[in-house]
Amino acid sequence: MIRCPFRHIGVIACAMTLAQPIVAQGGGDPDEFLRLEPVLRRALEKAAPFVVTVETFGGTRHQLGKAGPMDGDAPPKPRPKPVEMPTNKPSPLPQPKPLDPMPPRLDPRDWPKDVPRPVFPPPKKGEDPVVPPLLPLPPKPADAEKGEPKKGEKEGDGEKGDKKKDKKKKLPLTASGFQQTQGKTSGIILTSDGWVMVSRFALNLDPTTILITVPGRGTFHAQRAGEDTSRGIALVKIAADDLPVPEFVDPAEVKVGQWAFALGRTFAVDEPTVHIGIVSAKRRQFGRAIQIDAYTSPANYGGAVVDVQGRVLGIAVPLSPSGRNAGVEWYDSGIGFATTLADIQPLIDRMKEGEILQRGWLGVQFVSSWLGPGAKISGTPKGGAAMEAGIRKGDIILAVDGVDVMNGPHLQMLLSSRLGGDFVTLKVRDKRKKEDVMYGPLALQNAPWSEQRQGQEDVPATFDVPDPEGGSGR
């Protein structure tokens, strides 16, 4: 019998392919793939304490489409900074309420002669007769129960009033457009003094009550702070201290191909649920997130995405590849995103103050057929920073903050990484003056909410946005 010497090549190639994520961690030991389970257990033991359960109640449902709840017609409003609350301490045991006093009773010898005495049934055979030493007060006459009619009130009016009260309609527990509960999601503890990062998806219905359950510490009422709509994250505060704090990984240290474990607390109490994958790409969503192929869904939105050492790579959130706000329409597509947290501490500090961060908007539309160099402007809608600065149709943006612009999509990438309120400096070739002009620093505005909201994915985000005058702008 002749054996093919190459029959094991396919098996070897498969083993080498599966070993690549372990090599990407820096360990350089392909055999570690065979010991993935203990590696995962160690990471889970380290990460489980800071992954919390988020539960919301109440709230107005803006819309409910096939893709789930979406944002309303207006962007979220800034919120006041959460009030410092005393940390939860064991409350004293409630004191028992005093018993109600016994109703007044009469001695049988003092029973009125004109009132018939109650008759007790005779004892059965073999039983001792039981005669209560005290008897209840005699019943009041029927006339006394009705009472005298009040001044200005006719006889019988009291009964009619009672009937009207009975006929009064009771308000239902819920009104139209009101959602009593959104269900459970997950969150990540940021600081030991009670700041918790969650997904905006969990708060999309503007809940009136937010509960955070910390493993081993109980459930806390949370106050809502700021959020970043471009990253799909929101910040809440609970009155707790000495909470476990995770270790965060700088996005620059993340490697494509390394293991990524998506954790969630939605359906788990003792330990988080785990979905295994790898880092597929870095600097997605204009540098805001990493892309993973670990399964992400509402079951683990807001949960931590960790590496083999239990360090946080990011927070799992629903994001759209176009850059628009997203619901649940992408969770079953094989594309998952995790917003990075280690590189946005200044933004987190602003969110603690209640700020609502949104994508920046310059207010230009460029000619898609212009291949460069630079981005040729085809329109500047009113209200945008570009029009207010004097940039007009036909001008060419050559550089943004000293970075040369290759073409229109490159300009979009450079600007879409900014937030409203950020400043940029532009180098523009003026069509009228035939020379290069410097503009700035220009303050970017928040992108129009109609352009940020969840919509048709074939409409490029931050490309064409409706102008109040009927034109289009960027």
C-alpha positions as CSV (number, residue, x, y, z in Angstrom):
1,M,0.0,0.0,0.0
2,I,1.5,3.3,-1.1
3,R,1.1,6.3,1.2
4,C,1.1,9.9,0.0
5,P,3.9,11.8,1.8
6,F,1.9,15.1,1.5
7,R,-1.2,13.9,3.3
8,H,-0.4,15.8,6.5
9,I,0.3,19.1,4.8
10,G,-3.3,20.3,5.2
11,V,-3.4,19.5,8.9
12,I,-0.1,21.3,9.4
13,A,-1.3,24.3,7.5
14,C,-4.5,24.4,9.6
15,A,-2.5,24.2,12.9
16,M,-0.2,27.0,11.8
17,T,-3.2,29.2,10.9
18,L,-4.9,28.6,14.2
19,A,-1.6,29.4,16.0
20,Q,-1.2,32.8,14.4
21,P,-3.4,34.7,17.0
22,I,-1.2,33.3,19.9
23,V,2.0,34.4,18.1
24,A,0.4,37.9,17.6
25,Q,0.1,38.2,21.4
26,G,3.9,38.3,21.7
27,G,4.3,34.9,23.4
28,G,5.7,33.1,20.3
29,D,4.5,29.7,21.5
30,P,2.2,28.0,18.9
31,D,1.5,25.2,21.3
32,E,-0.3,27.6,23.6
33,F,-3.3,27.2,21.3
34,L,-3.8,23.8,22.8
35,R,-4.0,25.3,26.2
36,L,-6.5,28.0,25.2
37,E,-9.0,27.0,27.9
38,P,-6.8,27.7,30.9
39,V,-5.7,30.9,29.2
40,L,-9.3,32.0,28.8
41,R,-10.1,31.0,32.4
42,R,-7.3,33.2,33.7
43,A,-8.5,36.2,31.6
44,L,-12.1,35.6,32.8
45,E,-11.1,35.5,36.4
46,K,-9.4,38.9,36.1
47,A,-12.1,40.6,34.0
48,A,-15.2,39.2,35.7
49,P,-15.2,41.6,38.7
50,F,-15.4,44.8,36.7
51,V,-18.1,43.7,34.1
52,V,-21.4,44.7,35.6
53,T,-25.1,44.3,34.8
54,V,-27.1,47.3,33.5
55,E,-30.9,47.3,33.8
56,T,-33.2,50.1,32.8
57,F,-36.8,50.9,33.5
58,G,-39.2,53.5,32.2
59,G,-38.5,55.8,29.2
60,T,-40.1,57.0,26.0
61,R,-39.7,54.9,22.9
62,H,-38.7,57.2,20.1
63,Q,-39.2,54.7,17.3
64,L,-39.3,51.0,16.9
65,G,-38.3,49.7,13.6
66,K,-37.2,46.3,12.4
67,A,-33.7,47.1,13.6
68,G,-34.8,48.0,17.1
69,P,-35.0,51.3,19.0
70,M,-33.4,54.3,17.3
71,D,-32.5,57.8,18.2
72,G,-35.2,60.5,18.3
73,D,-35.6,63.5,16.1
74,A,-33.2,65.7,18.1
75,P,-29.8,65.0,19.6
76,P,-29.5,64.3,23.4
77,K,-29.4,67.4,25.6
78,P,-26.5,68.1,28.0
79,R,-27.2,66.9,31.5
80,P,-26.1,68.2,34.9
81,K,-23.1,66.7,36.5
82,P,-24.2,63.8,38.8
83,V,-24.7,64.7,42.4
84,E,-22.3,63.2,44.8
85,M,-24.3,60.7,46.9
86,P,-23.2,58.9,50.0
87,T,-21.9,55.4,49.4
88,N,-24.2,52.6,50.2
89,K,-23.9,51.4,53.8
90,P,-26.0,48.8,55.7
91,S,-29.2,50.6,56.8
92,P,-30.5,50.0,60.3
93,L,-33.1,47.3,60.7
94,P,-36.6,48.7,60.5
95,Q,-38.4,49.0,63.8
96,P,-41.6,47.0,64.1
97,K,-44.8,49.0,63.9
98,P,-47.0,49.1,67.0
99,L,-50.0,46.8,66.9
100,D,-53.3,48.4,66.3
101,P,-55.3,48.9,69.6
102,M,-58.0,46.4,70.3
103,P,-61.5,47.6,69.4
104,P,-63.5,48.7,72.4
105,R,-65.7,46.0,74.0
106,L,-68.4,45.8,76.7
107,D,-68.7,43.6,79.7
108,P,-71.7,41.3,79.2
109,R,-73.2,42.8,82.4
110,D,-73.2,46.3,80.8
111,W,-75.1,45.3,77.6
112,P,-78.0,47.7,76.8
113,K,-81.4,46.2,77.7
114,D,-83.1,47.5,74.5
115,V,-80.5,45.9,72.2
116,P,-80.8,42.2,71.5
117,R,-77.8,40.3,72.7
118,P,-75.8,38.1,70.3
119,V,-76.6,34.4,70.4
120,F,-73.8,31.9,70.4
121,P,-74.4,28.4,69.0
122,P,-74.6,25.7,71.7
123,P,-71.4,23.6,72.1
124,K,-71.2,20.3,70.3
125,K,-71.2,17.1,72.2
126,G,-68.0,16.6,74.1
127,E,-66.9,20.3,73.8
128,D,-66.8,22.9,76.5
129,P,-68.9,25.9,76.1
130,V,-66.9,29.0,75.1
131,V,-68.4,32.3,76.3
132,P,-66.2,35.3,75.5
133,P,-65.7,37.5,78.5
134,L,-66.0,40.7,76.4
135,L,-68.6,41.3,73.7
136,P,-68.3,43.7,70.7
137,L,-70.1,47.0,70.8
138,P,-73.8,46.8,69.8
139,P,-74.6,47.8,66.2
140,K,-75.6,51.4,65.6
141,P,-79.1,52.1,64.4
142,A,-79.5,52.4,60.6
143,D,-80.3,56.1,60.9
144,A,-77.2,56.8,62.8
145,E,-75.0,55.2,60.1
146,K,-76.4,57.4,57.4
147,G,-75.9,60.5,59.5
148,E,-77.5,63.9,59.1
149,P,-77.2,65.5,55.7
150,K,-74.7,68.3,55.5
151,K,-75.7,71.9,55.2
152,G,-76.8,72.7,51.6
153,E,-76.8,69.0,50.7
154,K,-80.1,67.2,49.9
155,E,-80.8,63.8,51.2
156,G,-79.3,61.2,48.9
157,D,-76.6,63.5,47.4
158,G,-73.9,61.6,49.3
159,E,-74.8,58.3,47.7
160,K,-74.7,59.9,44.2
161,G,-71.2,61.3,45.0
162,D,-70.0,57.9,46.0
163,K,-71.3,56.4,42.8
164,K,-69.5,59.1,40.7
165,K,-66.3,58.3,42.4
166,D,-66.8,54.6,41.6
167,K,-67.4,55.4,38.0
168,K,-64.3,57.6,37.7
169,K,-61.9,55.9,35.2
170,K,-58.6,54.7,36.5
171,L,-55.5,55.7,34.6
172,P,-53.6,52.8,33.0
173,L,-50.1,51.9,34.3
174,T,-48.5,52.7,31.0
175,A,-49.3,55.4,28.4
176,S,-48.9,55.2,24.6
177,G,-45.2,55.4,23.7
178,F,-44.0,54.3,27.1
179,Q,-41.7,51.4,27.6
180,Q,-41.6,50.0,31.2
181,T,-38.4,48.1,30.8
182,Q,-35.7,47.8,28.2
183,G,-34.1,44.7,29.7
184,K,-30.5,44.0,30.8
185,T,-27.2,44.8,29.1
186,S,-23.7,45.1,30.4
187,G,-21.2,47.8,31.5
188,I,-17.6,48.3,32.5
189,I,-16.4,49.9,35.8
190,L,-14.0,52.7,35.0
191,T,-13.0,54.0,38.4
192,S,-13.1,52.8,41.9
193,D,-15.4,55.6,43.0
194,G,-18.4,54.5,40.9
195,W,-18.0,55.7,37.3
196,V,-19.4,53.1,34.9
197,M,-19.2,53.1,31.0
198,V,-22.2,51.6,29.2
199,S,-23.4,51.4,25.6
200,R,-25.7,54.2,24.3
201,F,-27.9,51.4,23.1
202,A,-28.9,50.6,26.8
203,L,-30.1,54.2,27.3
204,N,-31.7,54.8,23.9
205,L,-35.2,55.0,25.4
206,D,-34.3,57.7,27.9
207,P,-34.9,55.5,31.0
208,T,-36.2,57.0,34.2
209,T,-34.4,54.4,36.3
210,I,-31.0,52.8,35.8
211,L,-29.8,50.0,38.0
212,I,-26.2,48.7,38.1
213,T,-25.4,45.4,39.7
214,V,-21.8,44.9,40.7
215,P,-20.7,41.3,41.3
216,G,-20.5,40.7,45.0
217,R,-21.5,44.2,45.9
218,G,-25.3,44.4,45.2
219,T,-27.4,46.7,43.0
220,F,-27.0,50.5,42.9
221,H,-29.1,53.3,41.4
222,A,-27.2,55.1,38.7
223,Q,-27.2,58.8,37.7
224,R,-26.8,59.5,34.0
225,A,-24.0,61.7,32.9
226,G,-22.7,62.6,29.4
227,E,-22.2,60.5,26.3
228,D,-20.4,60.3,23.0
229,T,-22.7,59.7,20.1
230,S,-19.9,59.1,17.7
231,R,-18.5,56.3,19.8
232,G,-21.8,54.8,21.0
233,I,-20.9,55.1,24.7
234,A,-22.5,56.8,27.7
235,L,-21.3,57.4,31.3
236,V,-23.3,56.7,34.5
237,K,-22.4,57.2,38.2
238,I,-23.2,55.0,41.2
239,A,-22.7,55.7,44.9
240,A,-20.0,53.1,45.6
241,D,-16.3,53.0,46.4
242,D,-13.4,50.5,46.4
243,L,-14.7,49.0,43.2
244,P,-12.4,46.8,41.0
245,V,-10.8,48.8,38.2
246,P,-9.6,47.2,34.9
247,E,-6.3,47.5,33.2
248,F,-6.7,49.2,29.8
249,V,-4.6,48.5,26.7
250,D,-3.4,51.4,24.5
251,P,-4.9,51.0,21.0
252,A,-1.4,51.5,19.6
253,E,-0.3,48.2,21.2
254,V,-3.2,46.2,19.8
255,K,-2.2,43.8,17.1
256,V,-4.3,42.5,14.2
257,G,-4.8,38.8,14.7
258,Q,-4.6,38.7,18.5
259,W,-7.3,37.0,20.5
260,A,-10.3,39.1,21.6
261,F,-12.9,37.9,24.2
262,A,-16.2,39.7,24.3
263,L,-17.8,39.5,27.7
264,G,-21.4,40.2,28.8
265,R,-23.5,40.1,31.9
266,T,-27.0,40.0,30.3
267,F,-27.7,36.3,30.8
268,A,-25.1,35.6,33.5
269,V,-24.8,36.1,37.2
270,D,-21.9,34.2,38.6
271,E,-19.6,34.6,35.5
272,P,-19.9,36.7,32.3
273,T,-20.8,35.1,29.0
274,V,-17.8,34.8,26.6
275,H,-17.5,34.9,22.9
276,I,-14.2,34.2,21.3
277,G,-12.7,36.0,18.3
278,I,-9.7,38.0,17.0
279,V,-8.9,41.6,16.3
280,S,-9.8,42.0,12.6
281,A,-8.7,45.6,12.1
282,K,-7.5,48.7,14.0
283,R,-8.5,52.4,13.8
284,R,-11.9,51.7,12.5
285,Q,-14.7,54.3,12.7
286,F,-12.1,57.1,11.9
287,G,-9.8,55.9,14.7
288,R,-12.5,55.4,17.4
289,A,-12.7,51.6,17.5
290,I,-11.2,48.2,16.7
291,Q,-13.0,45.7,14.6
292,I,-13.4,42.1,16.0
293,D,-15.1,39.0,14.7
294,A,-16.2,37.8,18.2
295,Y,-19.9,37.7,18.3
296,T,-21.5,40.9,19.5
297,S,-25.2,41.5,20.1
298,P,-27.5,43.1,22.6
299,A,-26.5,40.3,24.9
300,N,-23.1,41.7,25.4
301,Y,-23.3,45.4,24.3
302,G,-21.6,47.5,26.9
303,G,-19.4,44.5,28.0
304,A,-15.6,44.5,28.0
305,V,-13.6,43.1,25.1
306,V,-10.4,41.8,26.7
307,D,-7.2,40.1,25.6
308,V,-5.7,36.9,26.9
309,Q,-4.4,38.7,30.0
310,G,-7.8,40.1,30.9
311,R,-6.9,43.6,29.9
312,V,-9.6,45.8,28.3
313,L,-9.2,46.4,24.6
314,G,-12.5,48.3,24.4
315,I,-16.2,48.2,25.0
316,A,-18.5,46.3,22.7
317,V,-21.0,48.7,21.1
318,P,-23.2,48.7,18.0
319,L,-21.5,50.9,15.3
320,S,-22.2,51.2,11.6
321,P,-19.4,51.0,9.1
322,S,-20.7,54.2,7.5
323,G,-20.2,56.1,10.8
324,R,-23.8,56.7,11.5
325,N,-25.5,55.9,14.8
326,A,-26.5,52.2,14.8
327,G,-29.0,49.9,16.5
328,V,-28.9,46.1,16.3
329,E,-28.9,45.7,12.6
330,W,-25.2,44.8,12.4
331,Y,-24.9,42.4,15.2
332,D,-25.5,39.3,13.1
333,S,-23.3,40.3,10.2
334,G,-20.0,39.0,11.5
335,I,-18.7,42.6,12.0
336,G,-18.3,43.7,15.6
337,F,-16.8,46.9,17.0
338,A,-15.2,47.8,20.3
339,T,-14.7,51.5,21.2
340,T,-11.3,52.0,22.6
341,L,-11.2,53.7,26.0
342,A,-7.5,54.0,27.0
343,D,-6.9,56.9,24.5
344,I,-10.0,59.1,25.4
345,Q,-9.4,60.1,29.0
346,P,-9.9,63.9,28.2
347,L,-13.3,63.0,26.6
348,I,-14.3,60.9,29.6
349,D,-13.6,63.9,31.8
350,R,-15.9,66.0,29.6
351,M,-18.6,63.3,29.8
352,K,-18.4,63.3,33.6
353,E,-19.5,67.0,33.4
354,G,-22.6,65.9,31.5
355,E,-21.4,67.0,28.0
356,I,-22.9,65.3,24.8
357,L,-20.1,64.8,22.3
358,Q,-20.9,64.5,18.6
359,R,-19.1,64.2,15.4
360,G,-17.7,67.5,14.0
361,W,-19.0,69.2,10.8
362,L,-17.1,71.6,8.6
363,G,-19.9,72.3,6.2
364,V,-18.5,71.5,2.8
365,Q,-19.4,69.3,-0.1
366,F,-16.7,68.1,-2.5
367,V,-16.6,67.1,-6.1
368,S,-16.4,63.3,-6.2
369,S,-14.9,63.2,-9.7
370,W,-11.9,65.4,-8.6
371,L,-9.1,62.9,-8.0
372,G,-6.7,65.4,-6.4
373,P,-4.5,66.7,-5.2
374,G,-6.7,68.2,-2.5
375,A,-10.5,68.2,-2.3
376,K,-12.4,70.4,-4.6
377,I,-15.4,72.1,-3.1
378,S,-18.8,72.0,-4.8
379,G,-20.9,73.7,-2.1
380,T,-20.8,75.2,1.4
381,P,-24.2,75.1,3.1
382,K,-25.3,78.0,5.3
383,G,-24.5,77.7,8.9
384,G,-21.3,75.7,8.4
385,A,-17.9,76.9,9.6
386,A,-16.6,76.8,6.0
387,M,-19.1,79.3,4.7
388,E,-18.7,81.6,7.7
389,A,-14.9,81.6,7.1
390,G,-15.3,82.5,3.4
391,I,-14.6,79.2,1.7
392,R,-16.7,79.0,-1.6
393,K,-17.5,76.6,-4.4
394,G,-14.5,75.9,-6.6
395,D,-11.9,76.3,-3.8
396,I,-9.6,73.4,-3.2
397,I,-8.7,72.3,0.4
398,L,-5.0,71.3,0.2
399,A,-4.2,70.5,3.9
400,V,-5.8,70.0,7.3
401,D,-3.7,70.9,10.3
402,G,-0.5,70.5,8.1
403,V,-1.6,67.1,6.7
404,D,-1.8,67.2,2.9
405,V,-5.2,66.2,1.5
406,M,-5.1,63.6,-1.3
407,N,-8.7,63.8,-2.4
408,G,-12.3,64.1,-1.1
409,P,-12.5,60.8,0.8
410,H,-9.2,61.6,2.4
411,L,-10.6,64.9,3.6
412,Q,-13.6,63.1,5.0
413,M,-11.4,60.8,7.0
414,L,-9.3,63.7,8.4
415,L,-12.4,65.6,9.5
416,S,-14.6,62.8,10.6
417,S,-12.2,61.9,13.4
418,R,-12.9,65.3,15.0
419,L,-15.7,66.3,17.4
420,G,-18.0,69.3,17.5
421,G,-16.1,72.1,19.2
422,D,-12.6,71.0,17.9
423,F,-10.5,73.5,16.0
424,V,-8.9,72.9,12.6
425,T,-6.6,74.9,10.4
426,L,-7.1,74.7,6.6
427,K,-4.8,75.4,3.7
428,V,-7.1,76.4,0.8
429,R,-6.4,77.3,-2.9
430,D,-8.7,80.2,-3.5
431,K,-10.3,80.0,-6.9
432,R,-10.8,83.8,-7.1
433,K,-7.4,84.9,-5.9
434,K,-5.5,82.1,-7.6
435,E,-3.3,81.7,-4.4
436,D,-3.1,79.5,-1.3
437,V,-4.9,81.0,1.7
438,M,-4.7,79.8,5.4
439,Y,-8.0,79.6,7.3
440,G,-8.3,79.0,11.0
441,P,-8.3,77.9,13.6
442,L,-12.0,77.1,12.7
443,A,-14.4,75.7,15.3
444,L,-16.2,72.6,13.9
445,Q,-19.9,72.4,14.7
446,N,-21.9,69.3,15.6
447,A,-22.9,67.3,12.5
448,P,-26.6,67.7,11.7
449,W,-28.6,65.2,13.6
450,S,-30.4,64.0,10.6
451,E,-27.1,62.9,9.1
452,Q,-25.9,61.2,12.3
453,R,-29.1,59.2,12.9
454,Q,-29.5,55.6,11.8
455,G,-30.5,55.6,8.1
456,Q,-29.9,54.1,4.7
457,E,-26.4,52.7,4.6
458,D,-26.1,53.5,0.9
459,V,-26.0,57.2,1.8
460,P,-22.4,58.0,2.8
461,A,-22.2,59.5,6.3
462,T,-20.7,63.0,6.4
463,F,-20.9,63.3,2.6
464,D,-24.3,64.8,1.5
465,V,-26.5,66.3,4.3
466,P,-29.7,68.2,3.7
467,D,-29.4,71.9,3.9
468,P,-32.2,74.0,5.4
469,E,-32.3,75.9,2.1
470,G,-32.8,72.8,0.1
471,G,-29.2,72.3,-1.0
472,S,-26.6,69.9,0.3
473,G,-23.5,70.2,2.3
474,R,-20.8,68.3,4.2
